[in-house]
Amino acid sequence: MQIKPIVLVEPPEVRDELKNEGTITVIAVYSGEAPISVATQRIFDGRERFRFPTEITEGTTKTRLVYSYSPEQWSELLETCAMPAAQAGIKQVMIPLLLYFQETYPDHFGEIQYDVQFDRDLYGEIVKLK
């Protein structure tokens, strides 16, 4: 297991109403290389293919993964990537992110289940960007 990431969250401009046409951007920063399991591709609802994560920038001391999706896409992604069958490296980012979204946007993300057995000590640290 890699060192746990720092997860930076840039909320949509309009926080009061989370609308599906807006996007939520999340940046996971790892010390060293990110786990290979986070470099997968996904297709939502048969629409155009996009990369998961959308950008990988690998430096000598850190790797930065940028995710930028609509709330609808985040819901679908979190429903899959926070479950027990998901890779541990993905759950390090997705479970704490889901818990943050459930607290911040309970109407939109409140019903999504996650792997409650996953070790909380491995959760990435959530930092809200202003």
C-alpha positions as CSV (number, residue, x, y, z in Angstrom):
1,M,0.0,0.0,0.0
2,Q,1.3,3.4,-0.9
3,I,1.5,6.3,1.5
4,K,-1.9,7.8,1.9
5,P,-2.7,10.7,-0.4
6,I,-3.8,14.3,0.3
7,V,-7.2,14.8,-1.4
8,L,-7.9,18.5,-2.4
9,V,-11.5,19.3,-3.2
10,E,-12.6,22.3,-5.3
11,P,-16.4,22.6,-4.8
12,P,-18.6,24.0,-7.5
13,E,-19.2,27.7,-7.5
14,V,-22.8,27.4,-6.4
15,R,-22.7,25.4,-3.2
16,D,-26.4,25.9,-2.3
17,E,-27.7,24.0,-5.3
18,L,-25.5,21.2,-6.6
19,K,-26.5,21.0,-10.2
20,N,-25.5,18.2,-12.6
21,E,-24.2,20.6,-15.2
22,G,-21.5,21.9,-12.8
23,T,-18.3,20.0,-12.0
24,I,-16.5,19.1,-8.8
25,T,-12.7,18.9,-9.2
26,V,-10.6,16.8,-6.9
27,I,-6.9,16.5,-6.9
28,A,-5.2,13.5,-5.2
29,V,-1.5,14.2,-4.4
30,Y,0.7,11.2,-3.6
31,S,4.3,11.3,-2.3
32,G,6.1,9.3,-5.0
33,E,4.1,7.3,-7.6
34,A,0.4,6.7,-7.3
35,P,-0.9,3.1,-7.2
36,I,-1.4,1.7,-10.7
37,S,-5.0,0.8,-9.8
38,V,-6.0,4.5,-10.0
39,A,-5.0,4.7,-13.7
40,T,-8.0,3.1,-15.3
41,Q,-10.5,4.2,-17.9
42,R,-14.3,4.3,-17.4
43,I,-17.4,5.0,-19.5
44,F,-20.5,6.5,-18.0
45,D,-23.9,5.6,-19.5
46,G,-22.4,4.7,-22.9
47,R,-21.3,8.3,-23.4
48,E,-17.9,9.4,-24.6
49,R,-14.8,7.7,-23.0
50,F,-12.8,9.8,-20.5
51,R,-9.8,8.9,-18.5
52,F,-9.9,8.1,-14.8
53,P,-8.0,10.1,-13.7
54,T,-8.3,12.9,-16.3
55,E,-4.7,14.0,-15.9
56,I,-1.5,12.4,-14.4
57,T,1.5,14.5,-13.7
58,E,4.4,12.5,-12.4
59,G,7.3,14.4,-10.8
60,T,10.4,13.2,-8.9
61,T,8.7,13.5,-5.5
62,K,5.0,13.5,-6.1
63,T,2.2,12.3,-8.4
64,R,-0.9,14.5,-8.9
65,L,-4.2,13.0,-10.1
66,V,-7.0,15.3,-11.3
67,Y,-10.6,14.3,-11.3
68,S,-13.3,16.7,-12.6
69,Y,-16.8,15.3,-13.0
70,S,-20.4,16.3,-12.8
71,P,-22.3,15.3,-9.6
72,E,-24.1,12.6,-11.6
73,Q,-20.7,11.1,-12.7
74,W,-19.3,11.4,-9.2
75,S,-22.3,9.5,-7.8
76,E,-21.8,6.6,-10.3
77,L,-18.0,6.6,-9.7
78,L,-18.3,6.6,-5.9
79,E,-21.0,3.8,-6.0
80,T,-18.4,1.6,-7.7
81,C,-15.1,2.8,-6.2
82,A,-16.0,2.9,-2.6
83,M,-17.2,-0.7,-2.4
84,P,-15.3,-3.7,-0.9
85,A,-14.3,-5.0,-4.4
86,A,-12.5,-1.8,-5.3
87,Q,-8.7,-1.7,-5.1
88,A,-7.3,-0.4,-1.8
89,G,-5.5,2.5,-3.6
90,I,-8.8,3.7,-5.1
91,K,-10.6,3.4,-1.8
92,Q,-8.0,5.6,-0.1
93,V,-9.3,8.5,-2.2
94,M,-12.9,7.6,-2.8
95,I,-14.2,6.6,0.6
96,P,-13.0,9.8,2.4
97,L,-14.3,11.8,-0.6
98,L,-17.7,10.1,-0.4
99,L,-17.9,10.8,3.3
100,Y,-17.0,14.5,2.7
101,F,-19.6,14.7,-0.1
102,Q,-22.3,13.0,2.1
103,E,-21.6,15.7,4.8
104,T,-21.5,18.6,2.3
105,Y,-24.2,17.5,-0.1
106,P,-26.4,15.0,1.8
107,D,-29.3,15.2,-0.7
108,H,-27.2,14.1,-3.6
109,F,-24.7,11.6,-2.1
110,G,-26.4,10.5,1.2
111,E,-27.6,7.1,0.0
112,I,-24.3,5.8,-1.4
113,Q,-22.9,2.8,0.5
114,Y,-19.1,2.2,1.0
115,D,-16.7,-0.4,2.5
116,V,-17.0,0.2,6.2
117,Q,-14.4,-2.4,6.9
118,F,-11.7,-0.4,5.1
119,D,-9.0,0.8,7.6
120,R,-9.7,4.5,8.4
121,D,-6.0,5.0,9.0
122,L,-5.5,4.6,5.3
123,Y,-8.0,7.3,4.2
124,G,-6.5,10.2,2.3
125,E,-6.7,13.5,4.0
126,I,-9.5,15.8,2.6
127,V,-8.5,19.5,2.2
128,K,-11.2,21.9,0.8
129,L,-9.9,24.4,-1.7
130,K,-11.4,27.9,-1.6
